Amino acid sequence: MSHPASSALAGLRDILVGIAVENESETASSAVGYGLTLAKAAGAHLTLQSASWRLSGDDRWISGFDDGSVAEIDHRLDALARAIADRTAGDALMAGVACTTETPSLPYPAVIRRLAEQARLHDLTVLDAEIWTCDLDREALESTLFQSGRPVIAVPPGHAAFAGRRIIVAWDGSAQAARAANDAMPLLRAADAVEIVSVGNAAEIRDSVPGAEFAPHLARHGVNVIVNHLPVSGSIGDTLRSQAGLFRADMIVMGAYRHSRARQFFFGGVTRSLLRSCPVPLFLSR
């Protein structure tokens, strides 16, 4: 049984952690530890989807050249995924967290589709935020955001335990930013300090819904909130990274992909910039 939650975090009842084993040199996942400790703090149920990327059977090009070695790789990757699931289930039992696991062995893009389907059934999904080495890394996070209707916490390496005492809300007045803040409300209410940060010149801030107008909404929910308007220093992503350090933030809450994914791919964007390099976990909604 899960431990009793704090009254604020009790709004989180079920948390999904998704990982995909793509090769035999997989590094330790920060998302697994982060999701487990968050579930313990919230008294929530934890689900781990430990998937392995199956190469054989569904790809005719690969199957045509398969002499059995590809099937052997599939078997080893599946065994690794199952070992991660077993280890996590044991850790959850020791921590007093209710936990279920699944270990699908699926071809690309079925791995991605299965994760998005599972995410719809949970309050939020926790994923690793790493430098993307292939389409699977990028598509897992983007498809979960775009297809599940649920928020995602992207956890950078080195953050294997949940912390949420000090949180930044990146505010640009957009619908995505408003959605992210409300989706994160249990975390914001439980935090000791929340800072709404708007980044831009005076005209840009004036033409959006000001953070100062959004702050009373959070305060009425019991959030201890302050507001900070900052000029751009380098880029918006750079400014938020810097402010996260100055504020000693444990998390940044932000609306994801305000512009289309195609525009973000060709021209860059704040979401992708922070996912590639962020000092703290990102709570993302769209």
Salt bridges, closest charged atoms under 4 A:
GLU24 OE1 - ARG76 NE 2.86
ASP58 OD2 - ARG54 NH2 2.28
GLU72 OE2 - ARG76 NH1 3.49
ASP78 OD2 - ARG82 NE 2.92
GLU102 OE1 - ARG114 NH2 2.74
ASP135 OD1 - ARG138 NH2 2.96
GLU139 OE2 - ARG138 NH1 3.09
GLU142 OE1 - ARG138 NH1 3.72
GLU142 OE1 - ARG261 NH1 3.86
GLU142 OE2 - ARG272 NH2 2.63
ASP172 OD2 - ARG258 NH1 3.26
ASP183 OD2 - ARG179 NE 3.13
ASP192 OD2 - ARG165 NE 2.76
ASP238 OD1 - ARG241 NH2 2.73
